Amino acid sequence: MEWLILLCLNFVFSQNGDLLVLKVQHREENDVGAAMDEIIKVNEFHASHINDGSNILREGDIAVSTGRRNKVCFARSCLWSKSVDGYVYIAYNLSPEYSEVETNLIKKGMENIEKDTCVRFVPRTHQRDYIDIQQKSGCWSYLGSRGGRQTVSLQSPDCLQVGVISHEFMHALGFVHEQSRLDRDNYVTIMWPNIWRDRLRNFEKFRTDTLDLPYDYRSIMHFGMYAYSQDGEPTIVPKNKKNIKLGQATSLSHIDKLKINNLYKCGWY
Ligand SMILES: [Zn+2]
């Protein structure tokens, strides 16, 4: 069925001008990949602008401040506060630069998170803590609630895809990438020789809280199988599960929603 196979080549230029083949991916029709695939494409292209000295990106799209507010934040340590009615309201400010269509996409990304969870995004009125959705270079977010204003960058047009938007909001809620779980080696094999050498650090493991949920191959927070491939070969291979796809293109997985409700203790869902 050769006609079903689509060859995708993605090239980016590194900072010193070398042409790099980020990914040579064989995909079957209708296989739309992982949200993180898009994020990597955008952020690698804009990498020189993002690393401007004021913040750096960990794991490809998690902003880490190099300034004094360098609080280490993993799941549970930087939660948004919960209202007495049981909902977690996250106030947001949206840049006026976004068009109506773009604004609707961002709202769809929010609805993706809200559906079947206790999280609600509300336009900011007076709240001290809020996310400020802006068109900086690339798609990125800080991890969890940092207190005060915190930027979520959704550059137009490349980051304005519902899956990408939801992925960045998940970081803002406090979630890191699924394959950085400490127990990931039981579920996937990291193919270190296939990873672009400059990006090996994006595959580190972290001591995160798994919230008693199983490893989720289809999480919107999972890297795709060819993330940061230097030669077109897979960089993450599922163990003992040949046909499983990694990541999610547009929506949260069922387990992603459970993660939110467990982290924020929303027992009624
Ligand atoms: Zn991410």
Boltz pocket constraint, residues with backbone or C-beta under 6 A from the ligand:
constraints:
  - pocket:
      binder: B
      contacts: [[A, 36], [A, 39], [A, 59], [A, 60], [A, 61], [A, 62], [A, 167], [A, 171], [A, 177], [A, 221]]
      max_distance: 6.0
